[in-house]
């Protein structure tokens, strides 16, 4: 009865695992199909973060377009090609002058540079002329207080029109469409109100400094954007295609699978491939963040993005450009904005209420005190206009997405791929780190250290049976057994091969029923296994049976990875709970856990059991921090997907790892986990610095404006200055250099 119950539980767990995997596969296929129906477009000329939010909201409201995310940092958005005209009309309505163009059109890039250059030159000329007229007007009214008011108005209004006509036009256009609370309307209302109460120098000065500030801010945003993009700018410009007896310089997209390319010293490998001829050292820093040279020769695989440093390589292309390792990495980084952090969503929501709230406050300041007899209407109107000047939330809306994208780009420079700002933010809230053992904390490179055949069997026969049975398995233990068997394997003698996950292998070899795997696997088949000594329990046992007889066991040992102990120690000092899950027996788990110093460990687990334990840890931590799982990304797809943050280690060249995880550590180094958490904390710190700084300055000047201490000049300086400083502060994320993770403070505190 108990055997039947266990069998039923195993079937249910297996079906549960298959359901999770099928759901994951279905979600990925749906996402892939959705992406294939859309093209990536760049919004050339988009520098207004607030406008970007409005455009994204308008896109999502259209059934033809559907849900999409506009990446302000890269100025990109995915759209169905059939909806391009509709999308362009939406953009024209919200931000005229911004053009949607496919990102791969080089002609449109050159045209955009020309258009931007002409627009910038014209805008710069207008600001210079307006500044000259404004200064002349100030000098004139200072030296000749009784000069003609006609001359004063002519000078000031001409200057006002030169720098303010675009703002006034956008304000009227948006007002006609019901958009009353954008920065154009607010700035127009404030300056026209100042003109109405005969404060011409104030009106012209505010509009002039607003325009100059907007111009400088756009330059800073573009510079920041280019700096961020440069972190991941490892796209090759060309490929040297070998064509008959000639070498042609072509676009990487034009090279087909199977064709041969030449990679010279100092050139970047443009596509994934296999080295046919030559030997060299390649620099993998663009992919892994580490500049340790790696030797390659004929038969080795090279990946796009690697830098050839010495010899000439002839490479046969194995993947098209769109599916190359480098392109997948860049797509992940650029598309990370589709998963927004809670902080981003909070700022987006906050900005919708902040501006109307400030406008209503200004309206109350202008009307209520005069009605209560506390002063003249013009006096309080001036204070209200001062408040309007500082009511735009641009500093917040710009700096937050730039900060997160900078953090994601900076992480990629260190060989860490983060698939979304939400995962970057979640890394700052980690309280429990769950590790898989084999291939994560240990090297996964097993060595056969002992053969123990039963009476009547030889060590050679024991190895032959085990190696032949394991011939189709991709498990590291199976690989080590095959490598330790000196003779060629007779694959043709293997029949009815069946691999039971987490247990072992059942097959027929030369007509004999063979079982290879854990002791419990053989015992369920009614075969008695020999006892092992306590001294041997720190290794992994592979038991072998043939024709119902116990043949013996093979003792295999693994080695702890370099840096694993330091990582566990640093996590412990930071107040994080560490857990190790393994399918190995209790003795091995206890030995490794003791050496590393993990808080908890659980052994003899099937893949389904790891998922169950992870859900238990998540339930314990509900609302009290995040649980992350760190694995190899190959056999852990359900667990990686279920964790708050799934981290795959050793993703270089592994599509499975990149697909399954939320964060991918390209190098097989546990210490990279510390770097990932530290980058996340550093990014969060800068973003909240910007939020508190911007809100503090704005709320402070609103209070000063109400009290009549701050004037419109100071308000516009504060508004533009705080936005500019927030953008510059956000770029600090890119300068992250080395982890300073070991701290007495807890992450996210």
Buried (B, 14 or more C-beta within 10 A) or exposed (E): EEEEEEEEEBEEBBEBBEEBEEEBEEEEEEEEEBEEEBBBBBBBBBBBBBBBBBBBBBBBEEEEBBEBBBBBBBBBBBBBEEBBEBBBEBBEBBBEBBBBBEBEEEEBEEBBEEBBEEEEEEBEEBBEBBBEBBEEBBEBBEEEEEEEEEEBBEBBBBBBBBBBEBBBEBBEBBBEEEBBBBBBBBBBBBBBBBBEBEBBBBBBBBBBBBBBBBBBBBBBBEEBBEBBBEBBEBBBEBBBBBEEEEBBEBBBEEBEEEBBBBBEEEBBBBBBBBBEBBBBBBBBBBBBBBEEBBEBEEEBEBBBBBBBBBBBBBBBBBBBBEBBBBBBBBEBBBBBBBBBBEBBEBBBEBBEEBBEEBBEBBEBBBBEBBEEEEEEEBBBBBBBBBBBBBBBBBBBBBBBBBBBBBBBBBBBBBBBBBBBBBBBBBBBBBBBBBBBBBBBBBBBEBEBEBBBBBEEBEEEBBBBBBBBBBBEBEBBBBBBBBEBBEEEBEEEBBEEBEBBBBBBBBBBBEEBBBBBBBBEBBEBEEBEBEEBEEEBBBBBBBBBBBEEEBBBBBBBBBEBBEBBBBBBBBBBEBEBBBBBBBBBBEBBBBBBBEBBEBBBBBBBBBBBBBBEBBBEBBEEBEEEBBBBBBBBBBBBBBBBBBBBBBBBBBBBBBEBBBBBBBBBBBBBBBBBBBBBBBBBBBBBBBBEBBBEBBBEBBEEBBEBBBEEEBBBBBBBBBBBBBBBBBBBBBBBBBEBEEBEBBBEEEBBE
